Amino acid sequence: MGMMHILLINPPNCGRSIPEERYGITSLKQIFRGEPLALEELAGNLLEHTVRILDLKADPDGLDRELREFQPELVGITGVTCEANTMLRIAARVKESCPATVVVGGIHASNDPGFFNQAAVDYVVVGIGKKVFAELVGALESNGSAKNRTDLPGVIRTRPGREVTRPALRNCLADLVMERPPDYDLVKRYRSHYILEKLGINMGFVASAFGCPHQCLFCSIQGQTGGGYLTKSIETVIRDISLLPEIPIIRLVDANTFGDVKRATALGHALLASGLGKQYLADIRSDTVVRHPEMLRQWKEAGLRAVIIGFEEIDDASLSAMNKANQAAMNAEAISILNALGITIVGDFIISPDYGEDDFDRLDTYLGARRIDLPMITVMTPLPGTALYRQEQHRISNHNLDYYTLTNAVTPTKLEEQRFYSRYAELLVNSHHHARL
């Protein structure tokens, strides 16, 4: 077994903005910050190899230099939907400059693998790649190609010009390879970039759970595990956090940290007992807050600083959770419980391209009347591979994935387009007067 040079690439910030390009409205541009944890997890299971991570969000011009200096034999590229075109451009650049095998993965690849069925890409990995990517590397290493390995679950060999289908795949706990921690050291050179910008505080990422037990129409998370909800052991989570000793704030990057309440309660106890002294940011559903306020009280004591809550439970009958009395009551109660506990609320709201003036007015009033510390307002976007995409496909007017940042309308707006974006920008300004985290 020889050692391979493996380069793992996080794409640059590349999402485009319709309101900026067409109307000069610059406040709606989406910028992603934060360490590429998925790549660090992959690297943690490639200990026999020489692995480097190139984070183009922190070092946008680093690609050519890295390819020249490191001369990788295998390149892995991850990314979300609005980065998919750029991932293909990076793959093409790699192929021009060296004979490396190119593998892509991540949430877009998991939901829409056919998008990457292109000459510049050799393999697509669907779902959680930590275990299977290492197996693919092993197969490539032993015989130069994994052609005879069709048995790797979730690994697709590209066949440009012929259709590839998403394999039916449900990841299991073994895929998390918990015994091997993420390799946080590989991003040391970028650490100063990973800050909570409003506060200028260093923030680190830890994953404690994958997938989600719920099936919201618009959500792409199903593709991450093939529908399952998988949780790391509590010891593993504590270990991962303790690998970031210098970092005061930890963002648990799970889609749903509290999807299993018994386990989340035990994790809260363990964090408190660990004496790690960190502050935490985590995602939760409003119904969980209402049903388990005592769990949150204990998490607050353990260091929970803020929760991210999706206040829009979107269903077919109504694009606005504000119209659903029970949901509105649940949300109102969750807000008052969190306010009383002193836990900051980052509230996710989804506006629809179908919004009229009165819908914007109603959301404006709603946000003005409640203590949501940091409202995050995105535009309903049918992401390829989701149920919403299948439902809305015929209405999509913009198929360029660069605009699928969740801050652009890719289906026609009911209001005149410029008016839609003006109202959207105005809503953000109004709701961010007292923003805090």
GUTI-27438 format. One record per residue (C-alpha): residue in one letter; z, y, x. Coordinates in steps of 0.2 Angstrom, whole numbers, plus 5000, padded with zeros to 4 digits. Layout:
BEGIN
AZYX;...
This chain:
BEGIN
M500050005000;G499450165008;M500150335003;M499050444993;H498950634993;I499150684975;L499050864969;L499750904952;I499051064944;N499751184931;P498351294924;P498451484925;N498851604911;C497151594903;G497351624884;R496251764877;S496651884863;I495551944849;P496552094845;E496552154863;E494652124866;R494052194849;Y495352324844;G496352364860;I497952304853;T498852234869;S500552194862;L499952024855;K499451934871;Q500351774874;I501051744892;F501851584896;R503151574909;G504251434915;E504151284927;P502951144924;L504251014920;A502950884915;L502250884932;E503950874940;E504350724929;L502750634935;A503050674953;G504850604951;N504050434948;L502750444963;L504050434977;E502950324988;H501650454989;T501350634996;V501450744980;R501250934979;I501251034963;L500151194962;D500751314949;L499251424945;K500351534933;A501451584948;D499951574961;P498351614952;D497251614967;G497951454975;L496751324970;D495451334984;R496751354998;E497751204991;L496151094990;R495651135008;E497351125016;F498050965007;Q496450875004;P497050774989;E496350604985;L496950614967;V497150774956;G498150774940;I497950924928;T499050964913;G498951094899;V499051154881;T497651184869;C497251364874;E497151304893;A495951154889;N494351244894;T495151304910;M495751124914;L493951074913;R493451224925;I494851164937;A494250984936;A492451044940;R493051154955;V494051004962;K492450894961;E491451024970;S492651034984;C493250854987;P493050674982;A494650664973;T494950564957;V495350684942;V496550634929;V497050754914;G498550734903;G499750844892;I499850894874;H497950934871;A497350784880;S498550674869;N497950744853;D496150774857;P495650664872;G493750664868;F493750854873;F493950794891;N492650654891;Q491650754904;A490850714921;A492250814930;V493650704923;D493850524928;Y495350474917;V496350544902;V498150504899;V498750504881;G500650524877;I502050524890;G501250484907;K502750464918;K502650274919;V500750244916;F500150384928;A501150294942;E500350134937;L498650204937;V498950274954;G499450104960;A497850024952;L496750154961;E497650134977;S497449944978;N495549944974;G494950114974;S494550114955;A495550054940;K493949994931;N494649824929;R496249904922;T495949934903;D497649874900;L498550034904;P499250094888;G498650274884;V497450284899;I495650314895;R494150294907;T492950434903;R491150394898;P490250554896;G488950544882;R489850404873;E491250424861;V493050394866;T494350374853;R496250404854;P497150244857;A498450194844;L499950224855;R501850234852;N502850274868;C504450184870;L506050224881;A505350134896;D504050274897;L505350404901;V505750314917;M507550384916;E508150314933;R506950424942;P507350614940;P506050754940;D505650814957;Y506250994955;D506051024974;L504151024972;V504251204964;K505451284976;R504151404982;Y503951464964;R505751474958;S505851664958;H504451664945;Y505351564932;I506451694924;L506951744906;E505951904907;K506952014895;L508551974905;G507851944923;I508951784923;N508351624932;M507951494919;G507651304922;F506951174911;V507651004907;A506950874894;S508250784884;A507150714870;F505250684867;G504350684850;C505150734834;P505750634818;H504850754807;Q502950764803;C502550944799;L500750974795;F500351104808;C501351024823;S500550944838;I502050854844;Q501650694836;G500350664850;Q501650674863;T502450504859;G501250444845;G502550484832;G504150414839;Y505750514843;L506450464860;T508050524868;K508550514886;S510350444889;I511750574890;E512050524909;T510250564913;V510250734904;I511850784914;R511150724930;D509550824927;I510450984924;S511550954939;L509950954950;L509751134946;P511451204953;E510851384956;I510051404939;P511251484926;I510151464910;I509451294905;R508051284892;L508051114884;V506251094881;D506350964867;A505450994851;N507050944843;T508650924853;F509650884838;G508550764829;D509850624831;V511550714826;K512650574833;R511850584849;A511750774850;T513650784846;A513950664860;L512850764872;G513850924867;H515450844871;A514750784888;L514050954892;L515851024889;A516650894899;S515450914913;G516051084919;L514251124924;G514551304917;K512851334911;Q512151424896;Y510851334885;L509351374874;A508851234862;D507751204847;I508551154830;R508151144812;S509051254799;D509551114789;T510451034804;V511451194806;V511951194788;R512451014788;H513351014805;P514151174808;E515551094818;M514351014830;L513651194834;R515451264836;Q515651134849;W513951164857;K514451344858;E515951304868;A514951194879;G513751344883;L512451354869;R511851534870;A510351534859;V509451414847;I507551424842;I507351384824;G505751364814;F506051464798;E504351414791;E504351244784;I502551244779;D501951134765;D500351124756;A501051214740;S501551364750;L501151434767;S502651544766;A504351474767;M504951634759;N504351574742;K505351414742;A507051454735;N507951304742;Q507251334759;A507651514759;A509451474754;M509551354768;N508851474780;A510051614774;E511551494776;A510951444794;I510751624799;S512551664793;I513351514801;L512451554818;N512951744817;A514751694814;L514751574829;G513951714840;I512451604844;T510851704846;I509451664834;V507651654840;G506751634824;D504951564823;F503951624809;I502151584805;I500951704797;S499351644788;P497651724791;D497651724772;Y499051854772;G498752004761;E499752174762;D501152114751;D501451954762;F501652064777;D502752184767;R503852034761;L504051964779;D504452144785;T505752164772;Y506451984775;L506652014794;G507352194791;A508752124780;R509351984791;R510051964808;I508751864818;D509051914836;L507251884842;P505951844829;M504451754836;I502951774825;T501351664827;V499751644817;M499451474808;T498251384820;P497451224816;L497651134833;P496450994836;G497250824832;T498450884819;A498450854801;L498151044798;Y496651034808;R495850894798;Q496250994782;E495651164788;Q494151104799;H492851164788;R493551344787;I493751364806;S492651514812;N493151514830;H493051354840;N493351424857;L494951344862;D495351494874;Y495951584858;Y497051444852;T498651534859;L499451544841;T499251734842;N497451734835;A496751694818;V495351564821;T495051544802;P494451704793;T495751834788;K495951884770;L496252064775;E494952154786;E495152084803;Q495752244812;R496952274798;F497652104799;Y498052124818;S498752304815;R499952234802;Y500352084814;A500752204829;E501752324817;L502752174811;L503252134829;V503652304834;N504752324818;S505652164821;H505952184839;H506952354838;H508552264842;A507852104850;R509152014861;L509351844869;
